[in-house]
Amino acid sequence: MTEFDFYPRLAQSPGVSLVLFSGPHCGTCRKAEAVLPQALAGTVAHLFKVDVEKSIALAREYEIFHLPALLLFVDGHFHAGIHSPLLPEKLQQAVEKALTLPAEEAP
């Protein structure tokens, strides 16, 4: 996704969405991209990726300083940042816990 389709695509994505902010030269980002679909199947309805080199405005808006960065959205609205090791069980636990808590304010 880019800053031009970010909000419209999230608005058209009911349920839980996870956005991966990554970069083309980030090896850990590639690992996250490989692990996320299987790790969060059944919990996250939509997975999206934002290349911070192409979407600098979004990275700044969401205060993305380290890659990879994971942001959780519910029914198109920001819910929380996800901070977890890139292990399937840990990711699942982090997302499930975030969903039980009230939504945070967007950065």
N, C-alpha and C positions, 0 to 999 in steps of 0.2 A: 504494500500500500504506500501511497505518497500523501503529502499534505493535501492534495487535491481530491482524493477519494476516501481519506481516512474516516471522517465523520459520517458521510453518507453510507459507506459500507457498514460501519458499526451500527448505525441507526436501522439498517435493514437486516441486522443479525440478532434475532431474538435469543434470549437465554444468555449463557456464559460464553464470553469470548476472551481469548488470551492473545496479546500482541507481543511478539518478539521483536525488540529493537536490536538490530545487528549490523555488522559491517562486512564487506566482502573479504577483508583480510583477517578476520577474527576466527581462529580455529575453534575456540570455545563456542562461538555462535553456531558454527556448523554442527558441533556436537549437540547443542541444544535443539537445533532444527531436526536432527535425526531422532532424538529421544522424545520430544514433546508429543507427537501424535499418538504413539503407543502408550506413553505414560499417563496421558490425560484423557484417553478414550472413555467415554461415558460420563465424564465430569464436565469437560469443555466442549461446547457444541461447535465453536469456530476458532480456528487458529489463523492468525495473520502475521505477516512479517513486514517490518519497516527497515529499509536500508538507510542508516543515518547519514551516509554520504550523499544520498539523493534527496533526503527529507530533513535537512538541517533545522528547518523551522519547527517540525514536530519534536525533534530531539531536544531543542531548546525549551519548547513549551512544557514538555514533561520532565524537564531537568534530568536528561539522560547524560550521565557523566562516565559510566562504566558499561562495557558490553560483556556479555549479553545482558539486556534488561527485559524483564517480563512485567507487563501490566495487565491486570484483570479488569474486564468490563462486564457489566450485567445489563442486558437490554439496551446496549449502546452507551451506557453511562459508566464513567470511571468508578471502579470499586476499590482497588488496592494494587500496590506494587507487590510482586512475589519475589521473595528473597529465599532461595533454596539451593542446595547442591543439585547438580544435574543428574540425580539418581531418580528413577521412576517412582519409587515409594516415597521419597522425600518430597518430590514435586507434588504428587497426589495429596499428601498430607498438608502441604503448605496451601494449596488451592482450596482444599476442603475447609481448612481452618479459616482462611480469609473469607470464605463464603458464609461462615457462621457469624462473622463480626459485622457491625454496621459499616456502611461504605465510608471510606476516607474522603477527605477533600482532595480534589485533583491538584497536582502541583501548579 
